[in-house]
Each structure stands twice: as C-alpha cells, then as structure tokens.
C-alpha cells in the first residue's frame, strides 16, 4: 500500500472525527444560546428586584428617621412634663408643710378630751339607723344631718378616716 493512500485514509478518519466533534459542539452552542436568553431574562429580573429592594431600603430609612424624630419629640415633651410634675410635687410638699405648720400653730395647747367632731354630722348611709315607726317616717322628710351620738363608724375605713381627722385637730 502506498504511503499516499495511508495518509489519505488517516486524514479521512481525522476529518470524520472532526465533523462529529463539530456536530456535538454545534449542539452545545445552540443549547447555550437558548440558555443565554433565559440568563438575560433572569439578569433583568434580578436587576428589577435589586432596584425595588433599594427603593424599599430608602423608604425604610426615611420612615426610621421620621420615627426617630417623633420619638425624640415625644421624649422632649415627656421630660418637660416630668420636670413640671416634679416642680408641682415640690411645691405641693412645701405647701403641705406650711399648712401643717399653720395648723400646729393654731392648735390649742391641750383640750380636755374633745369629741372627734362637733356640731351636726352627715348621716351614715352605709347601714340604716334604727327603724322608726311608720307614722313618724311618713310625717317627716328624710334627714341627712344627725347629732354626734347617732354617728357611729361602721367599717374599718370609716374608723381609720376618723382617726386621721382626729390626729389633724
């Protein structure tokens, strides 16, 4: 066999292999072109999502700044109110001290066992007093003011109130 024939056969085999490889490469390139269009769509969607996220971040930042200003304003107002309340509390304390001193100065030295109250009292509405005959009830209007001997505290709170009032006198 001549050398030229062997060389031609070798070139033909290589050409067949090259053609087969080119066909496979062509298929892969066409798949890539299809995927390229999908990749471009995905890139555009990603860009849109990124822009929306940036806009949302700017809006959130603006909202956070506004909320911060609102909280600071509220805090300033609250501090002002706190200062006013502290001032009023101090004034009330000093006024109470002055009032207590005035009451002590006007109090007589010692009284011989004075009653808790003098004069007429408001009738106790928690528990009714002794029932009166029907004729007496119909003839008189309800009386809201009673004498000292008719007033008797009925609950612990009333007793404590009476003790507090006595200590002030």
Protein Blocks (a to p, Z undefined) as FASTA:
>chain_A
ZZklmmmmmmmmmmmmmmmmmmmmmmmmmmmmmmmmmmmmmmmmmmmmmmmmmmmmmmmm
mmmmmmmmmmmmmmmmmmmmmmmmmmmmmmmmmmmmmmmmmmmmmpcfbdchiafbgcjd
dddfkbccddddfklmmmpccdfbdcfklpccfbfklmmmmmmmmmmZZ
